[in-house]
Amino acid sequence: MTAPNVVLLCVDEWRGDALSSAGHPHVETPHLDELARGGVRFSRAYSATPTCVPARVALFTGQSQEAHGRVGYEEGVPFDVAHPVTLQGEFRRAGYQTQAIGKMHVWPERSRSGFDDVILHDGFLHHVRRNRRQEFASFDDYVPWLRRQPGMTMDADYFDHGIDCNSVVARPWDKPESTHPTQWVGTMTTEWLHRRDPTRPFFLYLSFHRPHPPYDPPQWAFDQYLALPPYERTLGDWEDDWDEFRKDGDHKAAIGDLPDKVVHRARAGYYGLMAQIDLQINRIRETLVDFGVLDDTIIAFTSDHGEMMGDHRMFRKAVPYEGSAHVPLIIADTATRDDTSRGAVVDHVVELRDVMPTLLDLAGLPIPEGADGVSLAPAMRGDLTPPRDWLHGEHAYWNQSLQWVTDGRVKYVWGSAKGVEQLFDLTRDPGELRNLARLPEHSELRDLWRGRLVEALTGREEGFVTDGDLVTGRPVVTMLAPVRERLAGSR
């Protein structure tokens, strides 16, 4: 058998429950559902460090945060020095043509990080725009392309409509749909397939900036979800744990009260972007058919993290809750023609670090020694042995480290600043509304999961564990010692 092609579709900020195949009450994703019917959907997939930068490090390196060292959101870290072994680099080493189209979120922005080439649009990178102002060609391929399109001016910009990339303000796209960044990824993919080397297999990383804000889908997609029943906020019994971080009325706040009608429009924009992406994924899939390569191609779909979208009066990501940390993961192994598990739903707890070893394994390539993710290929072939019993996740946020452990059925959360403890039964309470950690009758379960977090944090440089117990008030870092040492050694 010839080496299969591999396409990794990565979206930004897509919640794990936001698929119609997952039973979402409103979102319609017919083409992703089709992909799931032809492959395997992992219903308990997580992003252990749920923001853009560390999540993509896990995706590219196949490593846990303890191994790759990124436990917070930090820009300006030389990617190739900090993370020299990557998924794309391994495919390239095996003779694959490797191409990225869309969002990379590495530094320097033009770093190829193992790809033969990158066609780049990271979205609204504030620090780059401020430092280089309007020199888009040095850090972005989309805006120069946009300005060449019929009817566009020489100063056209994706920010012309004024919606910020971390705002819940929503409105339809202000230009022809063909110029939207989501459709641009599909267009660039078609153009690249014409130019690819037909003598080599390819690894293609297609990375959509949306449904990350700005919430600016085409008018049809916005209207489709604006007609939903009015949004009504639901709160649990524990949100006051984080009251000190509330910014009520702030459209960019991570936590705070907003009028329900504002969140209703944000939800319409968010879901509308998903509808547009679903169509572009179908466009890409049918283009692979046109080029005669679909039957020789493995396709995977995932997201770097989710979006709270008003759950618990929270927005954005980085927090341990399901809206933020639970992500979609679908893998369709069409290339190996293994029909045993087509359409299966696997409920093992898996993580973004598992994507790298899985794709390499399915392609028949060795997994790098430093990767501590687990190949999910056995599960795709009917082996229901869980790759792990439970997962440890974390993120530096709200002036502390937010720590959590879960098996996809129970979740324990700990805040390092003041020792906030939360325990959720995800089976009975998927919305995480009832904090069981406060109830004496659940003390044994709480202690079990607290012990697992102690196990995960024992020996960490921050000193989160002393004498077998969690310690509050410790200094928080965003990069662990191994990656700091690699960076220091490069200077």
C-alpha positions as CSV (number, residue, x, y, z in Angstrom):
1,M,0.0,0.0,0.0
2,T,1.3,3.5,-0.8
3,A,1.7,6.0,1.9
4,P,-1.6,7.8,2.7
5,N,-2.2,11.5,2.5
6,V,-3.2,13.2,5.8
7,V,-5.4,16.2,6.3
8,L,-5.6,17.8,9.8
9,L,-8.5,20.3,10.0
10,C,-8.1,22.5,13.1
11,V,-10.6,25.2,14.0
12,D,-10.2,27.8,16.8
13,E,-12.5,28.0,19.8
14,W,-15.1,25.3,18.8
15,R,-16.9,23.7,21.8
16,G,-16.9,19.9,22.0
17,D,-20.7,19.7,22.3
18,A,-21.3,21.9,19.2
19,L,-21.9,19.2,16.6
20,S,-25.3,17.9,15.6
21,S,-23.9,14.4,15.7
22,A,-23.2,15.1,19.4
23,G,-26.8,15.9,20.0
24,H,-26.5,19.7,20.2
25,P,-30.0,21.2,20.2
26,H,-29.3,24.0,17.8
27,V,-26.0,23.6,15.9
28,E,-26.3,21.9,12.5
29,T,-23.1,20.4,11.1
30,P,-24.2,17.9,8.4
31,H,-20.8,17.6,6.7
32,L,-18.9,17.0,9.9
33,D,-21.5,14.5,10.8
34,E,-20.8,12.8,7.5
35,L,-17.1,12.7,8.4
36,A,-18.0,11.2,11.7
37,R,-20.2,8.5,10.0
38,G,-17.2,7.5,7.9
39,G,-14.7,7.5,10.8
40,V,-14.7,7.7,14.6
41,R,-15.9,10.5,16.9
42,F,-14.2,10.8,20.3
43,S,-16.9,12.2,22.6
44,R,-14.6,12.9,25.6
45,A,-11.7,14.8,23.9
46,Y,-10.1,17.6,25.8
47,S,-7.6,20.4,25.5
48,A,-5.4,20.2,28.6
49,T,-4.2,23.7,28.3
50,P,-7.2,25.4,26.7
51,T,-5.9,28.5,25.0
52,C,-4.5,29.0,21.4
53,V,-0.7,28.9,22.1
54,P,-0.2,26.0,24.5
55,A,-3.0,23.9,22.9
56,R,-1.3,24.1,19.5
57,V,2.0,23.2,21.1
58,A,0.3,20.0,22.3
59,L,-1.2,19.3,18.9
60,F,2.1,19.8,17.1
61,T,4.4,18.0,19.6
62,G,2.2,15.1,20.9
63,Q,3.2,16.1,24.4
64,S,1.5,16.9,27.7
65,Q,2.1,20.3,29.2
66,E,4.5,18.7,31.7
67,A,6.6,17.6,28.7
68,H,6.2,20.6,26.3
69,G,6.4,23.1,29.2
70,R,3.7,25.6,28.2
71,V,1.2,26.0,31.0
72,G,-0.1,29.5,30.1
73,Y,-0.6,31.9,27.2
74,E,2.7,33.6,26.3
75,E,3.5,35.2,23.0
76,G,7.0,35.8,21.6
77,V,8.5,32.3,22.4
78,P,10.7,31.0,19.5
79,F,8.7,27.9,18.5
80,D,11.4,26.0,16.7
81,V,13.8,26.3,19.6
82,A,11.3,25.5,22.3
83,H,9.7,22.6,20.4
84,P,12.1,21.2,17.8
85,V,10.2,17.9,17.2
86,T,6.7,18.3,15.5
87,L,4.0,16.3,13.8
88,Q,4.7,18.1,10.5
89,G,8.4,17.7,10.9
90,E,8.0,13.9,11.3
91,F,5.9,13.7,8.1
92,R,8.4,15.8,6.3
93,R,11.3,13.6,7.4
94,A,9.3,10.6,6.1
95,G,9.2,12.2,2.6
96,Y,5.8,13.9,2.8
97,Q,5.1,17.3,1.2
98,T,3.9,19.3,4.2
99,Q,1.8,22.4,3.9
100,A,0.0,24.7,6.4
101,I,-2.9,27.0,5.4
102,G,-4.4,29.4,7.9
103,K,-3.6,29.9,11.5
104,M,-0.3,28.8,13.0
105,H,0.1,31.1,16.1
106,V,3.8,30.5,16.4
107,W,6.6,33.0,16.8
108,P,8.3,34.3,14.7
109,E,5.1,34.4,12.6
110,R,6.8,33.3,9.4
111,S,8.5,30.3,11.1
112,R,7.6,27.2,9.2
113,S,8.0,25.0,12.2
114,G,8.5,21.8,10.2
115,F,6.3,22.6,7.2
116,D,7.7,23.0,3.7
117,D,5.5,26.1,3.3
118,V,2.9,28.1,5.2
119,I,0.1,30.2,3.7
120,L,-0.6,32.3,6.8
121,H,-3.5,34.0,8.5
122,D,-3.4,34.0,12.2
123,G,-6.3,36.5,12.7
124,F,-6.0,39.7,14.7
125,L,-2.6,39.5,16.4
126,H,-2.5,42.7,18.4
127,H,1.2,42.8,19.2
128,V,2.1,42.2,15.5
129,R,-0.2,44.9,14.2
130,R,1.0,47.4,16.7
131,N,4.7,46.7,16.2
132,R,4.6,46.5,12.3
133,R,1.5,48.5,11.8
134,Q,0.2,47.9,8.3
135,E,3.1,45.8,6.9
136,F,0.8,42.8,6.5
137,A,2.9,41.0,3.9
138,S,5.5,40.3,6.6
139,F,3.1,38.4,8.8
140,D,-0.1,37.7,6.9
141,D,-1.0,36.3,3.5
142,Y,-4.8,36.9,3.7
143,V,-4.8,40.7,3.8
144,P,-2.6,41.2,0.7
145,W,-4.8,38.7,-1.1
146,L,-8.0,40.5,0.1
147,R,-6.7,43.8,-1.3
148,R,-6.2,42.2,-4.7
149,Q,-9.8,41.0,-5.0
150,P,-12.3,42.8,-7.3
151,G,-14.0,45.7,-5.6
152,M,-11.5,45.9,-2.7
153,T,-9.4,49.0,-1.9
154,M,-5.7,49.0,-1.3
155,D,-6.3,49.5,2.4
156,A,-9.0,46.9,2.9
157,D,-8.7,45.0,6.2
158,Y,-10.6,42.3,8.1
159,F,-11.0,44.9,10.8
160,D,-13.1,47.3,8.6
161,H,-16.3,46.2,10.4
162,G,-14.7,47.2,13.8
163,I,-15.5,43.9,15.7
164,D,-12.7,43.0,18.1
165,C,-11.2,39.5,18.1
166,N,-12.1,38.9,21.8
167,S,-15.5,40.6,21.9
168,V,-19.0,39.2,22.1
169,V,-20.3,41.9,19.8
170,A,-21.6,40.2,16.6
171,R,-22.7,41.3,13.1
172,P,-22.6,39.8,9.6
173,W,-19.5,39.9,7.4
174,D,-19.3,43.3,5.6
175,K,-17.8,42.1,2.3
176,P,-18.6,39.4,-0.3
177,E,-18.7,35.9,1.3
178,S,-15.9,34.8,-1.1
179,T,-13.5,37.1,0.8
180,H,-14.2,35.8,4.3
181,P,-11.2,34.3,6.0
182,T,-13.0,31.0,6.3
183,Q,-13.7,30.8,2.6
184,W,-10.2,31.9,1.9
185,V,-8.8,28.7,3.6
186,G,-11.0,26.7,1.1
187,T,-9.8,28.7,-1.8
188,M,-6.1,28.5,-0.9
189,T,-6.5,24.7,-0.4
190,T,-7.9,24.3,-3.9
191,E,-5.1,26.4,-5.4
192,W,-2.5,24.4,-3.5
193,L,-3.8,21.0,-4.6
194,H,-3.2,22.2,-8.2
195,R,0.4,23.0,-7.3
196,R,1.3,20.0,-5.1
197,D,4.0,17.5,-6.0
198,P,2.0,14.5,-7.3
199,T,4.9,12.1,-6.7
200,R,4.8,12.5,-2.9
201,P,2.1,12.0,-0.3
202,F,1.1,15.1,1.5
203,F,0.4,16.3,5.1
204,L,-2.0,19.2,4.9
205,Y,-2.8,21.3,8.0
206,L,-5.8,23.4,7.4
207,S,-6.4,25.8,10.3
208,F,-9.4,28.0,10.4
209,H,-9.3,31.1,12.6
210,R,-13.0,31.0,13.2
211,P,-15.4,30.4,15.1
212,H,-13.1,32.4,17.3
213,P,-14.3,36.0,17.5
214,P,-15.0,38.3,15.7
215,Y,-18.4,36.8,15.4
216,D,-18.9,37.8,11.7
217,P,-20.4,35.1,9.6
218,P,-22.1,35.7,6.3
219,Q,-25.6,37.2,6.5
220,W,-27.4,33.9,5.8
221,A,-25.5,32.1,8.5
222,F,-26.1,34.8,11.1
223,D,-29.8,34.9,10.2
224,Q,-30.1,31.1,10.5
225,Y,-29.2,31.2,14.2
226,L,-30.5,34.7,15.1
227,A,-33.9,33.0,14.8
228,L,-33.2,30.6,17.7
229,P,-35.3,30.8,20.9
230,P,-34.0,33.6,23.1
231,Y,-30.9,32.9,25.1
232,E,-31.4,32.5,28.8
233,R,-28.5,32.4,31.2
234,T,-28.2,29.4,33.5
235,L,-26.1,29.5,36.7
236,G,-25.0,26.9,39.1
237,D,-24.4,27.1,42.9
238,W,-20.7,28.0,42.7
239,E,-20.0,31.0,40.4
240,D,-19.4,33.3,43.3
241,D,-16.0,31.4,43.7
242,W,-14.7,33.7,41.0
243,D,-16.7,36.9,41.8
244,E,-13.5,39.0,42.2
245,F,-12.7,38.6,38.5
246,R,-16.2,39.7,37.3
247,K,-16.5,42.7,35.0
248,D,-20.2,43.1,34.5
249,G,-21.1,44.8,31.2
250,D,-17.7,44.4,29.6
251,H,-18.0,42.9,26.1
252,K,-14.5,41.6,26.3
253,A,-14.6,40.2,29.9
254,A,-13.7,36.6,30.7
255,I,-16.5,36.6,33.3
256,G,-19.3,39.0,33.9
257,D,-23.0,39.7,33.4
258,L,-24.2,40.8,30.0
259,P,-27.7,41.3,28.8
260,D,-29.2,38.1,27.5
261,K,-29.9,39.7,24.1
262,V,-26.2,40.5,23.7
263,V,-25.3,36.9,24.3
264,H,-28.1,35.8,22.0
265,R,-26.5,37.7,19.1
266,A,-23.0,36.4,20.0
267,R,-24.4,32.9,19.9
268,A,-25.9,33.5,16.5
269,G,-22.6,34.8,15.2
270,Y,-20.7,31.9,16.8
271,Y,-22.9,29.2,15.5
272,G,-23.2,30.9,12.1
273,L,-19.4,30.7,11.8
274,M,-19.6,27.0,12.4
275,A,-22.2,26.6,9.7
276,Q,-19.9,28.4,7.2
277,I,-16.9,26.2,8.3
278,D,-19.0,23.1,7.9
279,L,-19.7,24.1,4.2
280,Q,-16.0,24.8,3.6
281,I,-15.0,21.4,5.0
282,N,-17.4,19.9,2.5
283,R,-15.9,22.0,-0.2
284,I,-12.4,20.8,0.7
285,R,-13.6,17.1,0.9
286,E,-15.2,17.3,-2.5
287,T,-12.1,19.0,-3.9
288,L,-10.1,16.0,-2.7
289,V,-12.6,13.8,-4.6
290,D,-12.1,15.9,-7.7
291,F,-8.3,15.4,-7.5
292,G,-8.8,11.7,-7.0
293,V,-7.1,11.5,-3.6
294,L,-9.9,11.3,-1.1
295,D,-9.8,7.5,-0.9
296,D,-6.1,7.7,-0.1
297,T,-6.4,10.4,2.6
298,I,-6.8,10.3,6.4
299,I,-8.8,13.2,7.7
300,A,-8.9,14.5,11.2
301,F,-11.0,17.4,12.7
302,T,-10.4,19.1,16.0
303,S,-10.2,22.4,17.8
304,D,-7.5,24.0,20.0
305,H,-10.1,24.7,22.8
306,G,-13.7,25.7,23.3
307,E,-15.7,28.8,24.2
308,M,-17.7,29.4,27.3
309,M,-20.4,31.4,25.4
310,G,-22.2,32.6,28.6
311,D,-22.0,29.4,30.6
312,H,-21.7,30.5,34.3
313,R,-21.5,34.1,33.0
314,M,-18.2,33.2,31.4
315,F,-16.8,33.8,27.9
316,R,-13.6,32.9,26.0
317,K,-11.5,30.0,27.3
318,A,-8.6,29.0,29.6
319,V,-10.9,27.8,32.4
320,P,-11.4,24.1,33.3
321,Y,-15.1,23.9,32.5
322,E,-16.6,21.9,29.7
323,G,-17.4,24.8,27.4
324,S,-13.7,25.8,27.4
325,A,-11.7,22.5,27.8
326,H,-13.9,19.9,25.9
327,V,-13.2,19.9,22.2
328,P,-14.4,17.9,19.1
329,L,-12.3,15.2,17.7
330,I,-13.2,13.2,14.6
331,I,-10.8,10.9,12.7
332,A,-11.7,9.3,9.4
333,D,-9.2,6.7,8.3
334,T,-10.4,6.3,4.8
335,A,-6.9,5.6,3.5
336,T,-6.5,2.2,5.3
337,R,-10.0,1.1,4.4
338,D,-10.7,-0.3,7.9
339,D,-14.4,-0.5,8.1
340,T,-14.7,-2.1,11.5
341,S,-15.4,1.1,13.5
342,R,-16.9,3.4,10.9
343,G,-19.4,5.6,12.6
344,A,-18.3,4.6,16.1
345,V,-18.4,6.9,19.1
346,V,-15.5,6.3,21.5
347,D,-15.9,7.6,25.0
348,H,-12.3,7.3,26.3
349,V,-10.9,10.5,27.7
350,V,-8.4,11.7,25.1
351,E,-6.4,14.9,24.5
352,L,-4.9,17.0,21.8
353,R,-1.5,15.4,22.5
354,D,-2.9,12.1,21.1
355,V,-3.5,13.5,17.6
356,M,0.2,13.5,16.6
357,P,0.9,9.8,17.5
358,T,-2.4,8.8,16.1
359,L,-1.9,10.3,12.7
360,L,1.7,9.0,12.5
361,D,0.6,5.6,13.5
362,L,-2.2,5.5,10.9
363,A,0.3,6.5,8.3
364,G,2.6,3.7,9.3
365,L,5.3,6.1,10.7
366,P,7.2,5.9,14.0
367,I,6.2,8.0,16.9
368,P,9.0,10.2,18.3
369,E,10.4,9.2,21.6
370,G,9.5,12.5,23.3
371,A,5.8,12.2,22.6
372,D,3.8,11.2,25.6
373,G,0.5,11.3,23.8
374,V,-1.1,7.9,23.0
375,S,-2.1,6.7,19.5
376,L,-5.8,6.3,19.2
377,A,-5.5,4.0,16.2
378,P,-6.3,0.8,18.2
379,A,-9.5,2.4,19.4
380,M,-10.4,3.2,15.8
381,R,-9.9,-0.5,15.0
382,G,-12.2,-1.7,17.8
383,D,-9.8,-2.0,20.7
384,L,-11.7,-0.4,23.6
385,T,-8.8,-0.3,26.0
386,P,-8.7,3.3,27.4
387,P,-5.5,5.1,26.6
388,R,-5.5,6.6,30.2
389,D,-7.7,6.4,33.3
390,W,-7.8,10.1,33.8
391,L,-6.4,13.4,32.4
392,H,-4.6,16.3,34.1
393,G,-5.2,19.8,32.7
394,E,-4.2,23.3,33.8
395,H,-3.8,26.9,32.8
396,A,-2.3,30.0,34.4
397,Y,-5.2,32.4,34.6
398,W,-6.9,34.9,36.9
399,N,-3.5,35.4,38.7
400,Q,-3.2,31.8,39.7
401,S,-3.0,28.3,38.3
402,L,-6.4,26.7,37.5
403,Q,-5.8,22.9,37.9
404,W,-8.2,20.1,37.0
405,V,-8.4,16.4,36.6
406,T,-11.1,14.3,34.9
407,D,-12.0,11.0,33.4
408,G,-14.8,12.6,31.3
409,R,-17.4,11.5,33.9
410,V,-16.1,13.3,37.1
411,K,-14.1,16.5,37.2
412,Y,-12.2,18.0,40.1
413,V,-11.1,21.7,39.9
414,W,-8.6,23.5,42.2
415,G,-7.6,27.2,42.1
416,S,-4.0,27.7,43.4
417,A,-4.6,31.2,44.8
418,K,-7.1,30.5,47.6
419,G,-7.7,26.7,47.2
420,V,-11.1,26.9,45.5
421,E,-12.3,23.3,45.2
422,Q,-15.0,22.1,42.8
423,L,-16.3,18.6,42.0
424,F,-18.7,17.8,39.3
425,D,-20.6,14.7,38.2
426,L,-20.4,15.2,34.5
427,T,-22.7,12.2,33.8
428,R,-25.6,13.5,35.9
429,D,-24.7,17.2,35.6
430,P,-23.1,17.9,32.2
431,G,-23.7,21.6,32.7
432,E,-21.5,21.6,35.8
433,L,-24.1,23.4,37.9
434,R,-23.7,21.6,41.2
435,N,-20.5,21.7,43.1
436,L,-20.3,18.4,45.1
437,A,-17.0,19.3,46.8
438,R,-19.0,21.3,49.4
439,L,-21.2,18.4,50.4
440,P,-20.1,16.0,53.2
441,E,-21.7,13.0,51.5
442,H,-19.3,13.4,48.6
443,S,-16.1,13.9,50.6
444,E,-14.7,10.5,49.8
445,L,-15.1,11.1,46.0
446,R,-13.6,14.6,46.5
447,D,-10.6,13.2,48.3
448,L,-10.0,10.5,45.6
449,W,-9.9,13.1,42.9
450,R,-7.9,15.6,45.0
451,G,-5.4,12.8,45.5
452,R,-5.1,12.4,41.7
453,L,-4.3,16.0,41.3
454,V,-1.7,15.7,44.1
455,E,-0.2,12.8,42.1
456,A,-0.1,15.0,39.0
457,L,1.5,18.0,40.7
458,T,4.0,16.2,43.0
459,G,7.5,17.4,42.2
460,R,6.4,20.4,40.2
461,E,8.7,23.4,40.4
462,E,6.0,25.7,41.6
463,G,5.7,23.8,44.9
464,F,1.9,23.1,44.5
465,V,2.3,20.0,46.7
466,T,4.0,19.8,50.1
467,D,3.9,16.7,52.4
468,G,1.3,15.1,50.1
469,D,-1.2,18.0,50.2
470,L,-2.0,20.9,47.9
471,V,-0.5,24.3,48.8
472,T,-2.1,27.6,48.0
473,G,-0.5,30.9,47.2
474,R,2.5,29.6,45.3
475,P,4.1,31.7,42.5
476,V,2.7,30.8,39.1
477,V,4.7,30.4,35.9
478,T,3.5,30.2,32.2
479,M,6.5,28.1,31.0
480,L,8.1,25.2,33.0
481,A,11.8,24.8,33.5
482,P,12.5,22.4,30.6
483,V,11.4,24.9,27.9
484,R,13.0,27.8,29.7
485,E,16.3,25.9,29.7
486,R,16.0,25.2,25.9
487,L,15.4,28.8,25.2
488,A,18.3,29.9,27.4
489,G,20.6,27.5,25.7
490,S,19.8,29.0,22.3
491,R,21.0,32.4,23.3
